[in-house]
Amino acid sequence: MNITIHRGANQIGGCITEISTEDCKVLIDLGSNLPGTGKVELTAEQVSEIIEGADAVFYTHYHGDHIGLHHLVPAHVPQYLGPGAKEVLLGKYEALMAHGDYTKLVEAVKRMHTYHTARRMDVSGKGKIFVTPYFVSHSAFDAYMLLIECEGKRILHTGDFRGHGFLGKGLFPTLETWIENVDVLITEGTMLGRKQEHVLTEGEITRHVIQALRMHKYVFALCSSTDLERLAAFHQACKDTKRLFIVDKYQKSILDIFTRYAEKKSDCFRFDAFELINYRTKKVKDKLQSTGFLMLVRASSFRLIKGMLDVYNDEQPWLVYSMWSGYAEPDSESANEEVIRIRSLFPGRIYDGVKDGFHTSGHADVQTLREVCQAVKPRIGIISIHKEAGHRYEELGLSDYKVFGEGETETDNIHISIQ
C-alpha cells in the first residue's frame, strides 16, 4: 500500500492525499492554495498526473483549500462529498453565475456523488479500498473525517475538525464508538503555529453577540456565509434579544439548506430569517427601526451596507467582524480589500474578531490535537498535514507515537511519501 502526501505537509490548505494499492487508488481532497499565500498553483497537467489512474476522489468538506481543483477531475472519475455540502457548493457557484461564467464548476458539482456518515463504501466495487465517513465539527457545514481500509490496514484522515463548536461535543464519542485499531493517523495541525491564541467556544461568541445587541440597535455581522455554527450563534443571539435576523436572498438559500439537513441535530440549526429585499420601503424601514437588527453580510456587501447606513442612522450602527484577522490587515499577504473597505465604514465601531471575542478558529486547538492522537492511538504513526512549514507534531509531546516527516519511508508493508 502507498500513502502519498502530494501537498499540505508544509502549508495550510491546498491539501492532496493519495492512498493506493494494486489496481485501486483514491485521492482525499484536491485543494487549491489559499489566496494571498504567493504560492504557484498546480497546472492542469500536474493535476492530471496526480489524478491519473484514480478510482475516486473523496472530499472532506467544501472549503476551496480542500476542493478547489475539483473542476479539473475528468468526468469519468467519481467525486464524493457530503450531501449537504454538495448543495451548499452548488448554491455558491449558481449564485456566482450572475458575476461570471462558472458553468464548468456547476457541471462538475452536479456530477458529484454523495456519501453518508458511517456508511462503508467499496471503492469501484473492487474490494481493495473501503472508505467510511464520520461527521466532524468544522467551520464548513457537513464536514467529515474518513476511515480508509486497505490491505488489512486502517488509516484515519481527520480532515479539518475542532472540538469547540456546538457540534464538537460529538468528536470524542465518535472516536470512542466507531474508530478503533487505527494504524496510521493523517491529521491537521493548523493551530500548531497559533498556540497562544485563546480559542473561544461558539457558545461564548453567542453571549458576546447578545451583549452587543443589547447595547446597539443596528449591527452588521461580517462573516462566512457557509459557517453553520457561527450563523447559529448569531441567530440565537437575535432570538434572545428579540432583534431581527436579516439576510439577503443568497444567504437565505444557504440557511434553508442548513435547516433542512441540520435541524435534526439541534433546534439551534432551525433558522428563521427575515429576507431583506428592499430596505428603503416605509413598511420595512418602520419594522427595522422599531425592532433593531443583526444583518449577515459578506465581503461583497459594501454597496448594500453603505446604502443601509444612509437609511438606518437614527443610532450608530456597529460591525461585528467575525473572520480571520489576516484579511483585515492591509500589510498582510492575505489582506482582502473588500473586507478593509467595509471596515472603513465603521470607524471606532467594530467588535474585532478573536481580539474582542467575536471569532474563533474552525480548527482544533493544540490540546484537542494532542487528545485526538491519544484517543486514536495509531499503531504505526502519525502524518501531519495542513500546517505551516517549520511546525511539527513533535511539539505536542507525543513521544509514544512515530511522526513521519518529509521523504520516503517503508514500514509495515506501507510506502509513505511526504512531499
N, C-alpha and C positions, 0 to 999 in steps of 0.2 A: 504494500500500500504506500501511496505517496501523499504527503501533505505539503503543499506549496503556498507560501505567503507571497503572492506576486507584488503586493503593495500594502502598506499600512503598518509595517513593523517600526517605522521611524517617522511617522507622520500621523496627525489626526485626520481622519477621513480618507477618501479615495481607496477604501478597503476592497481587496480582491483576494479571496482564498480559494484554493483548489484542493479537492480530495479525489484521488483516483486510484483505481486498481485495474487489473487486466480487463479490458473491454467495457469499462464503465468509468465515467468522470462527471463530477458535479462541481459547480462553482457556487460559492457563497458570497453574495454581494458583488456588484460590479460598479463601484462608486467612482464618481468624478472628484477631482481635487476641490477642496473648499476654496471659494473665491477669496482673493486677496493674499493667497499664500505665495504667489510668484512662481509656483511650480508649473513646469511644462506638462500639459495634458497628454495622455496617450493618443497616438494616432489611430485612425480606423484600422490600419494594417496591424498595429501592435495589439489592439483589442481582438482582432480576428485570429491572431496567433494564439492568444490566451484561450479563446473560445473553441478553437479547433478540436473536434472530437468530443465536445461536451454533450452529455446526455440531458442535462438540465441546468438551469441557473435558479438558485433559491435566494430570495432577498429577505433580510431580517426585518426591514422596515422601509419606509418611503423617503427618507431624507436623501438628498442628492448625493451626499458623500458615500452613500451605500448603493444607490440605484441609478445614479446619473448617466451611466453609459448604456442603459438598457436598450435604447433605440438602435444600438449597433449590433445587437444579437440577431442572427439570421432567424427568419420566421419559422424554420423547421426545428429550432431548438426551444423546447418548452421552458417558460419562465414562470416562477411561482412566487406568490405574495399573499398575505392575509387578505380575506375578502373585504373587510372594512377599509384596509389600507389601499386596496385597488380602487375602490370607489372614490376615496379622497384624492388619490393621484390623478384619476381620470377627471374629476371635477376641477382640479387645479389647471390641467392642460386645456380643458374645454373653455375655461374662463380666459386663459391666456390667448385663445384663438382670436379674441377681439383686438389683440395688440400685435399679432404676427402669425406666421404660418407654423403651427405646431402639429400639423396633420400627421407627420411621421411618428411623433411621440404618442399622439392619441391612438393611432392604429396599433402601435406596439403594446400599449397598456391594455387595449381591448382584447388583444390576443392572449394576455397573461392568464394562467391558470391560478386557482386559489388552493391554499392548504388550510387545514383546520387544527386547532390545538389538540394535542395528544393523539392525533391520528397518524399512524405509521404508514409511510409511503415507500413502495418498492420502486426505485428509480428505473424507468424504462421497462419495468417488469422483468429485469434480468436476474434478480436475486443476488445481486452483487453489493449494492449500496442501498441502505434504508435510511430515510430521514423522518424524524418526528419533531414537529414544532411544539413549543411550550410558551405561553404568554409571559411577557415581562412588562414592567412599567418603564416607560421612556417618554421623552418629550415629543415623540411621534406616536400617534394612535395606532393600535393594532400591531404592536411590535412583538417579536418573538426571538427566543433562543432556539437553536436547532441541535438535536441529538442525532449524530450520524453513526451508523453501524456499518462496518466494513471489515471483512476478513477476520471476524471474531473480535475486533477492537471496537471500542466505543469512544467517540470524540464529541465533546460538548463545545459548541460555538455559541457563546453567550449573546453575540451582537452587542448593541448598546443597551444598557439597563441601569436601574437605580433602585434604591430601597426607600427613598424619602418622598416618593409620590403617593397620592391617595391609594393607588393600586400596588404600591411597593411592598405592602404587608404580605402579599402573596408570594414573594420571592423565595424565602427560605422554606415555607411549607411545600412549594413546588419542587424544590431541590430534594427535600427530605422524602417526599412521596413518590416522585417519578424518576428521579435521576440517581442511578446507582452504578457502581462498577465502571466508572469513567477511567479511561486510560490516558487520554490527552485532553487538556482543557485549553481552548483557544478563547481568550477573553480580552476585554478592552482595558486601557489604562489612561483614559483621558485626564483624570484628576491627579495623576502622579506628579504633574507639574504645577498643581494648584493646591498643595497640601494645607496651606494656611487659610484657604477660603472657607468661610463659615457656610455650611450647607444647610439652608433652611428647608423645612418641610412645606408642602403645598398648604397645609393647614395653617401654618404661621403666616404665609403670604395672605391667605384669606382674611385673617384677623387684621393684618396691616391695611388691607384694602377697605375693610369695614370702617376702620378709624378714619381713613382718608375721605370716604364717602360721607361720614358724619360731619366732617369739617368743611367739605366743599360740595357745592350743588352740582357742578359740571366737571366731570372727569373723563378724559380720554385715555385709553389704555393701549399703548403701542406694544404689540406682542406678536408671536407666531399665530397665524390663523388656523393652524392644524395641531396645536398642542392641547389635546383633550383636557388634561388635568389642570393646566393653567387657566383655561377658559372656564372650567368648572369652578375654580376658585373665585374668579370674577363674578360668575353667575350667582354663586352662593352669597357673596358679599352684597350683591344687589337685592337678593331676596331678604336678607337680614336687615337691610336699611330701607327697604321699600323704594329703592331707586329703579328707574327703568334700565333694563339691559338692552342696549341698542346695537344693532348690526346692520350691515348692508346686505344686498342680495346674495353676493358670493358667500359671505360669512354665514348667512342663514342656511345656505345649502349644505355647508360643511357641518354645521351644528345639527341639522336634520339627520345626516349620516351618523354622527356620533350618538344621537338619541336612539336611533333605530338599532344600533349594534351594542351600545354600552349601557343603556338604562337597566338592563337585566343584571349588571354587575353592581349598580348602586343608583339610588334615586338622584344622587347629585349629578348624574350624567343625563338627566332628562331636562333638556334646555327649553326654556320658554323665553323667546327673544322678541323684541319689537323691531321689525324690519323697517328701516328708515328709507323712504322713497323720496320724499320732498320735505326738507326740514324748514322750508320757508312758509308753508301754508299756515293760516291762522289756527286751524284746529290742532295741527301738530305742534306749532310753537306754544300754544297755550298749555298743552299737555306736558311738554318737556320742561317749560318754565315752572309749571306747577309742581312737578314731581322730582325734578332733577334727574340726572342720568350718569351712567358709565357707558361710553361707547368704545367698542373694539375697533382699532384702526391698524393699518399696515404701513409699511414703508412707502407704499404708493399712494397714500391717502392725503398728501399735503394740500391739494386744492380743496378737498372736502372739508378738512379741518379748518383751513383758513376762512372758508365761507361761513362755516358754523360759528367761528369766533366772532364774526361781524354781527351775527344774529343773537347769539346767546351770550350777551355781555352785561347782563344786569348784575352778575357776580363774576369774579375772576375764575376762569377755568384752569384746571391743573392737568398735568400729564403724568401718568404712571408709565415709566419706562421699564418694561418687563422683558428685556432682552440682554444678550451678552454685551458687556461694556465696550468691547473692541470695535463694534460697529459705530459707536458714538464718539470715538477718539479720532480727531482729524489727522493726527500723525501716525495712526495705526495702519499697517498694511491692509487690514480688513475694514477700514473705515467705509461707511456707507453714506454717500452724500445725501440720499433721500432721508435717512434717519436723522442726520445732522440738521437738515432743513426743518424737519418737523420739530425737533427740539428747540430750534431758534424761535419758534412761535410762543414758547412758554418760558421767558426769561425769569429765573428765580422761582419758577413754579413747577418743578419736576421732582417727583419721587423717583429716585435714581437707582434702579436695578438692585444688584446684590448689596451695594453700599447702604441703601436705605431700607432694605428688607422686602423688596418687591420682585425679586427674581431669584431663581435657584437653578442649579445645573440639571440637565437631563441625564447626567452620568453619575455612576456610583462614586461616592467618596472613598478615600483610601481605606477606611475601616471596613466598609462594605466589601471592597475588593478583597481584602485580606480574609474576611469571614466567608466569602463565597469560595475562595480557594480551599479553605479549611473544611467547608461543608462538602464540597465535591470530592476532595481527596484524590486527585488524579494520580493513577498508579505510575505512569511513565513520566509525566511532566506537564509544564505549562508553556504555552506560546502566547506572548502578549502582543497585541496589535492596537491600533487606534490610539497611539501615544506619541508624544513628541520625542524627537531624537535626543538621546542623552539621558532619558529617564528609563529606569529598569525595574522590573518586578522584584528584584533582589532588595530594593529599598523597603519593601513591605515586611522584611524579616521572615520570609517563608523558607527557612533553612531545610525544612523536611522535604521540599519539592525541587526537582530539577527544573530550571527555567532555561529554555532553549534560546540561544542568541542567533545572530545573523550567520549565514553559511549553511553548509551541508552536514547533516547528522544521520547516521544509521543506528537505529535502536529498535529492538523487539520486532524485527521484520517490517519496520516503517522507515521510509526515507523522508526526512524532513528537510525542506529547503526554504530558508527565510531570506528574502531578497531585500 
